[in-house]
């Protein structure tokens, strides 16, 4: 007996889109389990179902009618024949003639026309041929769900979620899906009680399980459905914020979240500056990656080291934040959907724990202002970040040193709100990046400069020129390094390094003197 192997064409999974039959299957599958499932769990079940459906479809073709082609048989004009070896396609005999082969002897040749108009010739009346044995169907060459997911899991999950998002019958919470119609009813009274409970906890966080102890929902329903139903109702109510990391659902009252979490601090806001990235030299692009500003376009390689050192830019020092860049985001918890994630920061020296927030949309981590103050850090101080020993904890520390006086660039504010830099002896309590380190003795005055420039912004080019002019006065060679200029500009205006570098590379009053140092030529007419 010859087995006709079944297979799915190579592009089948690449062309995968969620079909109505898939939706029906998923709906019934979730109904049977009564349990919300992740996309990975759903796609595994769906792939297995798709394979079985394809197997049945091929079997249906085999049984759809027409005589199965065997080389030994004779066929008549207009007769319908099924070809197992050609995906069980059907064809009509349109011509017949004699054939001869010295090795095979006399036989017939039939010409057939397939449904798509294709015409081909086959042997008939051929007594000896391997295909003359009765045919059967084997699924031995059909792919397994494991092999399909190994090669196509990313694209299949992406298409699955896209299809479910476009279907109002399905809902998602914390990365799990379920049919909306099967959920338990959660009314306004239940949600008001949940708000009161969170209010008593200072905003939260509380898990769904903790809320369910007091929010009276039906007890005769599947507990997983009851929990999922409350989660969805909370998610769709603007009063509540889901702040748990991936795999953990925690609820918080949005109105009681810190202001710097609900709203991006002004010093972190970047008013986009148009510039030509083609003007940046390879050395500039390399430095741009090392500076790792969260507003720099493009994705940079993630760091897999045990710890990461971050020199504090003024904006993050002032806001009590850290930049959430691709280089360091692996240290912090993530989530399936939650835009804000509550976690625990741990002082690496004292072990003290305090709340931190990952603000994904804003691209920063909030909650370090008090710690910066206690550690007497300054712009340019180096903060060391590493993943904590416990889930949901991140350790932060500085390379503390006995307080000492050091010559540090210091920002001074004139009566006209102009900025001046001077190198002065200052008390330093932690290791800092010498090119990014600046002391700000009068923060109140600098806040007024920011407020004034927020209302009446200065042209970007003038800001850079003014800062460069002042910085070069501190150097005997009258030049400034790109990193120094980047850190100094950010004392008065939030800006990633790219626009600053493009200005240095394209304006005649900035003269490159080597190794990314630039001299400011005031005679070239920069104003």
C-alpha positions as CSV (number, residue, x, y, z in Angstrom):
1,X,0.0,0.0,0.0
2,X,1.4,3.4,-1.0
3,X,0.7,6.2,1.5
4,X,-0.1,9.6,0.1
5,X,1.5,12.1,2.5
6,X,-0.2,15.3,3.4
7,X,1.5,18.6,3.9
8,X,0.7,22.3,4.2
9,X,2.3,24.6,1.7
10,X,5.3,26.6,3.0
11,X,3.6,30.0,2.8
12,X,0.5,28.8,4.7
13,X,1.7,30.1,8.1
14,X,3.3,33.2,6.7
15,X,0.0,34.2,5.2
16,X,-1.9,33.4,8.4
17,X,-4.9,35.7,9.2
18,X,-7.6,35.1,11.8
19,X,-10.7,33.7,9.9
20,X,-14.3,33.4,11.0
21,X,-13.8,29.7,11.6
22,X,-10.8,30.5,13.8
23,X,-12.9,32.9,15.9
24,X,-15.6,30.3,16.3
25,X,-13.1,27.8,17.5
26,X,-11.5,30.2,20.0
27,X,-14.9,31.2,21.3
28,X,-15.9,27.6,21.9
29,X,-12.5,26.7,23.3
30,X,-12.6,29.5,25.9
31,X,-16.2,28.6,26.7
32,X,-15.3,25.0,27.4
33,X,-12.3,25.9,29.6
34,X,-14.0,28.9,31.3
35,X,-10.6,30.3,31.8
36,X,-9.0,33.4,30.2
37,X,-5.9,32.5,28.2
38,X,-2.7,34.2,27.0
39,X,-2.0,34.6,23.3
40,X,0.6,31.9,23.5
41,X,-1.9,29.4,24.9
42,X,-4.5,30.4,22.4
43,X,-2.3,30.2,19.3
44,X,-1.1,26.7,20.3
45,X,-4.7,25.4,20.5
46,X,-5.5,27.2,17.2
47,X,-2.5,25.8,15.3
48,X,-3.5,22.3,16.4
49,X,-7.0,22.9,15.2
50,X,-5.9,24.4,11.9
51,X,-3.7,21.3,11.2
52,X,-6.7,19.0,11.9
53,X,-8.9,21.2,9.7
54,X,-6.4,21.0,6.8
55,X,-6.2,17.3,7.2
56,X,-10.0,17.0,7.0
57,X,-10.0,19.3,4.0
58,X,-7.6,17.1,2.1
59,X,-9.6,14.0,3.0
60,X,-12.7,15.8,1.8
61,X,-11.0,16.4,-1.6
62,X,-10.2,12.7,-1.8
63,X,-13.8,11.8,-1.3
64,X,-15.3,14.6,-3.3
65,X,-16.0,12.4,-6.3
66,X,-14.2,11.2,-9.3
67,X,-12.2,8.1,-9.9
68,X,-8.8,7.9,-8.1
69,X,-6.0,7.9,-10.7
70,X,-4.1,4.6,-11.0
71,X,-1.6,4.2,-13.9
72,X,-2.8,0.7,-14.6
73,X,-6.4,1.7,-15.3
74,X,-7.9,2.9,-18.6
75,X,-10.0,6.1,-18.8
76,X,-12.6,7.5,-21.1
77,X,-13.1,10.9,-22.5
78,X,-15.0,13.4,-20.2
79,X,-14.3,11.1,-17.2
80,X,-13.4,12.9,-13.9
81,X,-10.2,11.7,-12.2
82,X,-8.8,12.6,-8.8
83,X,-5.0,12.8,-8.4
84,X,-3.8,12.1,-4.8
85,X,-0.2,13.0,-5.5
86,X,-1.3,16.5,-6.7
87,X,-3.1,17.7,-3.6
88,X,-6.2,15.6,-4.6
89,X,-7.0,17.9,-7.5
90,X,-9.7,16.9,-10.0
91,X,-9.4,16.9,-13.7
92,X,-11.4,15.9,-16.8
93,X,-10.1,13.6,-19.5
94,X,-10.1,15.6,-22.7
95,X,-8.0,13.5,-25.0
96,X,-6.6,10.0,-25.3
97,X,-3.8,8.5,-27.5
98,X,-1.5,5.6,-27.7
99,X,1.9,5.6,-26.1
100,X,5.0,3.5,-26.3
101,X,8.3,3.1,-24.4
102,X,10.8,0.4,-25.1
103,X,11.2,-0.3,-21.4
104,X,7.5,-0.1,-20.6
105,X,5.9,-1.4,-23.7
106,X,2.5,-0.3,-25.1
107,X,0.2,1.9,-22.9
108,X,-2.1,4.9,-23.3
109,X,-1.6,8.6,-22.7
110,X,-4.5,10.7,-21.4
111,X,-4.6,14.5,-21.5
112,X,-6.5,16.1,-18.7
113,X,-7.7,19.6,-17.9
114,X,-7.8,20.8,-14.2
115,X,-10.3,23.2,-12.8
116,X,-7.9,26.1,-13.2
117,X,-7.5,25.4,-17.0
118,X,-4.1,23.7,-16.6
119,X,-3.6,20.7,-19.0
120,X,-1.2,17.8,-18.3
121,X,-0.6,14.3,-19.6
122,X,-0.5,11.0,-17.7
123,X,0.1,7.4,-18.4
124,X,-2.8,4.9,-18.5
125,X,-3.0,1.1,-19.0
126,X,0.4,0.8,-17.4
127,X,0.5,-2.6,-15.7
128,X,3.5,-2.0,-13.5
129,X,3.9,1.2,-11.5
130,X,4.4,1.9,-7.8
131,X,1.2,4.1,-7.8
132,X,-0.9,1.1,-8.9
133,X,-1.3,0.0,-5.3
134,X,-4.4,1.1,-3.4
135,X,-4.0,4.6,-2.1
136,X,-4.5,5.7,1.5
137,X,-3.9,9.0,3.4
138,X,-1.2,9.6,5.9
139,X,-0.7,12.6,8.1
140,X,2.9,11.7,8.9
141,X,4.3,14.7,7.0
142,X,1.8,17.2,8.5
143,X,3.6,19.7,10.8
144,X,3.2,19.4,14.6
145,X,2.1,22.5,16.6
146,X,5.5,22.5,18.2
147,X,7.3,22.7,14.9
148,X,5.0,25.4,13.6
149,X,5.3,27.6,16.7
150,X,9.1,27.1,16.7
151,X,9.3,28.7,13.3
152,X,6.3,31.1,13.2
153,X,5.3,31.9,16.8
154,X,6.0,35.7,16.5
155,X,4.0,36.3,13.4
156,X,1.2,34.0,14.4
157,X,0.7,35.7,17.8
158,X,0.9,39.1,16.2
159,X,-1.9,38.2,13.7
160,X,-3.9,36.5,16.4
161,X,-3.9,39.5,18.6
162,X,-4.6,41.9,15.7
163,X,-7.7,39.8,14.8
164,X,-9.0,39.6,18.4
165,X,-8.5,43.4,18.9
166,X,-10.7,44.0,15.9
167,X,-13.4,41.7,17.3
168,X,-15.7,43.3,19.9
169,X,-16.7,39.9,21.2
170,X,-13.3,39.4,22.9
171,X,-11.7,41.4,25.7
172,X,-8.2,41.4,27.1
173,X,-6.8,42.2,30.5
174,X,-3.2,41.8,31.5
175,X,-2.4,39.9,28.4
176,X,-5.3,37.3,28.7
177,X,-8.3,37.0,26.4
178,X,-11.9,35.9,27.0
179,X,-15.3,36.3,25.3
180,X,-17.1,39.4,26.6
181,X,-20.6,37.8,26.7
182,X,-19.5,35.2,29.2
183,X,-18.3,37.6,31.9
184,X,-19.9,38.2,35.2
185,X,-21.8,41.5,35.5
186,X,-19.9,44.1,37.5
187,X,-22.0,47.2,38.3
188,X,-21.3,50.8,39.5
189,X,-21.9,49.8,43.1
190,X,-19.1,47.2,42.9
191,X,-16.7,49.7,41.4
192,X,-17.6,52.4,43.9
193,X,-16.8,50.0,46.7
194,X,-13.4,49.1,45.0
195,X,-12.6,52.8,44.9
196,X,-13.4,53.2,48.6
197,X,-11.1,50.3,49.4
198,X,-8.2,51.7,47.4
199,X,-8.8,55.1,48.9
200,X,-8.4,53.6,52.4
201,X,-5.1,52.2,51.3
202,X,-3.8,55.6,50.2
203,X,-4.5,54.7,46.5
204,X,-3.2,51.2,46.5
205,X,-1.9,48.9,45.4
206,X,-4.3,46.1,46.0
207,X,-4.6,42.8,44.0
208,X,-7.9,41.7,42.5
209,X,-8.1,39.0,45.0
210,X,-7.9,41.5,47.9
211,X,-10.6,43.6,46.3
212,X,-12.8,40.5,45.9
213,X,-12.8,39.9,49.6
214,X,-15.0,43.0,50.0
215,X,-16.6,43.5,46.6
216,X,-19.6,41.1,46.7
217,X,-19.7,39.4,43.3
218,X,-21.5,36.0,42.6
219,X,-19.8,33.1,44.4
220,X,-21.5,30.4,42.3
221,X,-19.5,31.3,39.2
222,X,-16.1,30.1,38.1
223,X,-13.6,32.1,40.4
224,X,-11.3,32.8,37.5
225,X,-14.2,34.3,35.5
226,X,-15.2,36.4,38.5
227,X,-11.7,37.7,38.9
228,X,-11.3,38.4,35.2
229,X,-14.7,40.2,35.0
230,X,-13.7,42.5,37.9
231,X,-10.3,43.2,36.3
232,X,-12.0,44.2,33.0
233,X,-14.5,46.4,34.7
234,X,-11.7,48.2,36.6
235,X,-9.6,48.5,33.4
236,X,-12.5,50.2,31.6
237,X,-13.1,52.7,34.4
238,X,-10.8,55.8,34.3
239,X,-10.6,55.9,38.1
240,X,-8.5,52.8,38.2
241,X,-5.0,52.1,37.0
242,X,-3.5,48.6,36.6
243,X,0.1,49.0,37.8
244,X,1.3,45.4,38.2
245,X,4.3,44.0,36.4
246,X,3.8,41.3,33.8
247,X,2.1,38.3,35.3
248,X,0.8,40.2,38.3
249,X,-2.3,42.4,38.4
250,X,-2.4,45.3,41.0
251,X,-4.8,48.2,41.1
252,X,-4.2,51.8,42.1
253,X,-6.4,54.9,42.1
254,X,-5.1,57.1,39.3
255,X,-6.0,60.4,41.2
256,X,-3.7,59.4,44.1
257,X,-0.7,58.5,42.0
258,X,2.2,60.9,42.3
259,X,2.0,63.9,40.0
260,X,5.2,63.0,38.3
261,X,3.6,59.6,37.4
262,X,0.3,61.0,36.1
263,X,2.0,63.9,34.2
264,X,5.5,64.0,32.7
265,X,7.6,66.6,34.6
266,X,8.2,69.8,32.6
267,X,12.0,69.4,32.8
268,X,11.7,66.0,31.0
269,X,9.6,67.3,28.1
270,X,11.5,67.7,24.8
271,X,10.2,70.2,22.2
272,X,11.3,68.5,19.0
273,X,14.1,70.2,17.0
274,X,14.4,69.4,13.3
275,X,17.9,68.5,12.2
276,X,19.7,66.5,9.5
277,X,21.0,63.3,11.0
278,X,23.2,62.9,7.9
279,X,25.4,65.6,9.2
280,X,26.4,63.5,12.2
281,X,29.9,61.9,11.9
282,X,30.5,58.2,12.8
283,X,32.2,59.4,16.0
284,X,29.1,61.5,16.9
285,X,26.8,58.6,16.3
286,X,29.0,56.3,18.5
287,X,28.9,58.9,21.3
288,X,25.2,59.3,20.9
289,X,24.7,55.7,21.6
290,X,26.9,55.9,24.7
291,X,25.1,58.9,26.0
292,X,21.9,56.8,25.7
293,X,19.3,59.7,25.9
294,X,15.7,58.4,25.9
295,X,14.8,60.9,23.2
296,X,17.5,59.7,20.8
297,X,15.7,58.0,17.8
298,X,16.2,54.4,17.0
299,X,16.6,51.3,19.2
300,X,19.9,50.7,20.8
301,X,21.2,47.2,21.9
302,X,20.1,46.1,25.3
303,X,22.7,45.6,28.0
304,X,22.9,42.2,29.7
305,X,25.5,43.1,32.3
306,X,25.0,42.6,36.1
307,X,24.8,46.4,36.7
308,X,24.5,49.6,34.7
309,X,26.0,53.0,35.5
310,X,24.1,56.1,34.6
311,X,25.5,59.7,34.8
312,X,22.5,61.8,35.9
313,X,21.4,64.4,33.3
314,X,20.1,67.6,35.0
315,X,16.5,66.9,34.0
316,X,16.4,63.5,35.6
317,X,18.3,64.8,38.7
318,X,15.7,67.6,39.1
319,X,12.7,65.4,38.4
320,X,13.9,62.5,40.6
321,X,13.9,60.1,37.7
322,X,16.0,57.8,35.6
323,X,15.8,57.5,31.8
324,X,14.0,54.3,30.6
325,X,16.2,53.5,27.6
326,X,16.7,50.2,25.9
327,X,20.1,49.9,27.6
328,X,18.7,49.8,31.1
329,X,15.0,48.8,30.7
330,X,15.9,45.1,31.3
331,X,16.6,46.1,34.9
332,X,13.1,47.3,35.5
333,X,9.8,45.4,35.5
334,X,7.6,45.5,32.3
335,X,4.0,44.7,31.7
336,X,1.7,43.4,28.9
337,X,-0.4,46.6,28.8
338,X,-0.1,48.7,31.9
339,X,1.3,52.2,31.0
340,X,2.5,52.7,34.6
341,X,4.1,50.0,36.8
342,X,4.6,50.2,40.5
343,X,7.7,48.4,41.9
344,X,10.2,48.7,44.8
345,X,13.5,50.5,44.7
346,X,16.1,49.4,47.2
347,X,19.1,51.4,48.4
348,X,22.1,49.2,47.7
349,X,24.0,50.5,50.7
350,X,21.4,50.7,53.5
351,X,18.7,48.2,52.2
352,X,16.0,50.9,52.6
353,X,13.1,50.3,50.3
354,X,10.9,52.9,48.7
355,X,8.3,52.9,45.8
356,X,9.3,53.5,42.2
357,X,7.2,53.8,39.1
358,X,8.0,52.8,35.5
359,X,6.2,55.3,33.3
360,X,6.5,53.5,29.9
361,X,4.9,56.2,27.7
362,X,7.0,59.0,29.2
363,X,10.2,56.9,29.0
364,X,11.3,57.4,32.6
365,X,11.4,55.8,36.0
366,X,10.0,58.0,38.8
367,X,10.5,58.1,42.6
368,X,14.1,58.9,43.3
369,X,13.9,62.6,44.3
370,X,14.2,62.1,48.0
371,X,16.9,59.5,47.6
372,X,18.9,61.9,45.4
373,X,18.6,64.5,48.0
374,X,19.6,62.2,50.9
375,X,22.6,61.1,48.9
376,X,23.5,64.7,48.1
377,X,23.8,63.9,44.4
378,X,24.3,66.5,41.7
379,X,23.8,66.6,37.9
380,X,26.5,64.2,36.6
381,X,26.5,62.0,39.6
382,X,26.8,58.3,38.6
383,X,23.9,56.1,39.7
384,X,24.4,52.3,39.6
385,X,21.3,50.2,38.8
386,X,20.9,46.4,39.0
387,X,18.1,44.0,39.3
388,X,17.2,43.1,42.9
389,X,17.3,39.7,44.5
390,X,13.5,39.6,44.9
391,X,11.0,39.9,42.0
392,X,9.8,43.5,41.5
393,X,12.8,45.0,43.2
394,X,15.5,47.2,41.6
395,X,18.7,48.2,43.5
396,X,20.1,51.7,43.1
397,X,23.3,52.9,44.7
398,X,26.1,55.4,44.2
399,X,29.9,55.0,44.6
400,X,29.8,57.1,47.8
401,X,33.0,58.8,49.0
402,X,33.8,60.8,52.0
403,X,32.6,64.3,51.3
404,X,35.4,66.3,49.8
405,X,35.9,69.7,48.2
406,X,36.5,69.5,44.5
407,X,36.8,72.0,41.6
408,X,33.4,71.6,39.9
409,X,31.8,73.6,37.0
410,X,29.1,75.6,38.7
411,X,26.0,77.2,37.1
412,X,25.4,80.8,38.2
413,X,22.3,82.9,37.2
414,X,22.7,86.6,36.5
415,X,20.2,89.3,37.3
416,X,19.0,89.2,33.7
417,X,18.4,85.5,33.9
418,X,21.5,84.9,31.8
419,X,23.7,81.9,32.6
420,X,27.3,81.9,33.6
421,X,29.6,79.0,34.3
422,X,32.5,79.2,36.9
423,X,34.8,76.5,38.2
424,X,34.4,76.7,42.0
425,X,35.3,74.5,45.0
426,X,32.2,72.5,45.9
427,X,31.4,69.7,48.4
428,X,31.1,66.4,46.5
429,X,29.6,63.3,48.1
430,X,29.6,60.8,45.2
431,X,31.6,59.8,42.1
432,X,30.5,61.8,39.1
433,X,31.2,62.1,35.4
434,X,33.6,64.9,35.0
435,X,32.3,66.0,31.6
436,X,28.6,65.9,32.8
437,X,29.1,67.1,36.3
438,X,27.6,70.5,37.2
439,X,26.8,72.1,40.6
440,X,23.6,74.1,40.8
441,X,23.8,76.2,44.1
442,X,20.6,78.1,43.5
443,X,17.8,75.8,42.3
444,X,15.1,78.4,42.9
445,X,16.8,80.8,40.4
446,X,17.2,78.1,37.8
447,X,13.5,77.1,38.2
448,X,12.7,80.8,37.4
449,X,14.8,80.6,34.3
450,X,13.0,77.5,33.1
451,X,9.6,79.1,33.8
452,X,10.6,82.3,31.9
453,X,11.9,80.3,28.9
454,X,8.8,78.1,28.9
455,X,6.7,81.3,28.4
456,X,9.1,82.9,26.0
457,X,11.3,80.3,24.4
458,X,14.7,81.3,23.1
459,X,15.7,79.9,19.6
460,X,17.5,76.6,20.0
461,X,20.5,77.8,18.1
462,X,21.0,80.7,20.4
463,X,20.7,78.5,23.5
464,X,23.5,76.3,22.2
465,X,25.7,79.2,21.2
466,X,25.2,81.0,24.6
467,X,26.1,77.8,26.5
468,X,29.1,77.0,24.3
469,X,30.4,80.6,24.6
470,X,30.3,80.4,28.4
471,X,31.8,76.9,28.6
472,X,34.8,77.7,26.4
473,X,35.7,80.5,28.8
474,X,36.6,77.8,31.4
475,X,39.0,76.1,29.1
476,X,42.6,77.4,28.4
477,X,42.3,76.1,24.9
478,X,38.9,77.7,24.5
479,X,37.1,74.6,23.4
480,X,34.4,72.3,24.7
481,X,33.7,68.6,24.3
482,X,30.3,67.5,22.8
483,X,29.4,65.7,26.1
484,X,30.0,68.8,28.2
485,X,27.9,70.9,25.8
486,X,25.1,68.3,25.8
487,X,25.0,68.2,29.6
488,X,25.2,72.0,30.0
489,X,22.5,72.7,27.4
490,X,20.2,70.4,29.3
491,X,20.6,72.6,32.4
492,X,18.3,75.2,30.7
493,X,16.5,73.2,27.9
494,X,15.7,69.5,27.5
495,X,17.4,68.2,24.4
496,X,18.9,64.9,23.2
497,X,22.5,65.1,21.8
498,X,21.5,64.6,18.1
499,X,20.3,68.2,17.4
500,X,23.3,69.7,19.3
501,X,25.7,67.6,17.4
502,X,24.1,68.5,14.1
503,X,24.5,72.2,14.9
504,X,28.1,71.7,15.8
505,X,28.7,69.9,12.5
506,X,26.9,72.4,10.3
507,X,27.6,75.9,11.6
508,X,30.8,77.8,10.7
509,X,31.2,79.3,14.2
510,X,31.8,75.8,15.6
511,X,35.2,74.6,14.7
512,X,36.1,71.0,15.3
513,X,39.6,70.7,16.8
514,X,39.7,66.9,17.1
515,X,38.3,64.2,19.3
516,X,34.8,65.7,19.4
517,X,36.2,69.0,20.9
518,X,34.9,72.2,19.4
519,X,36.1,75.8,19.5
520,X,33.5,78.5,19.4
521,X,34.4,81.2,16.9
522,X,32.5,84.3,18.0
523,X,33.8,86.2,15.0
524,X,31.8,84.0,12.6
525,X,28.6,85.7,13.4
526,X,26.6,83.2,15.5
527,X,23.8,85.6,16.6
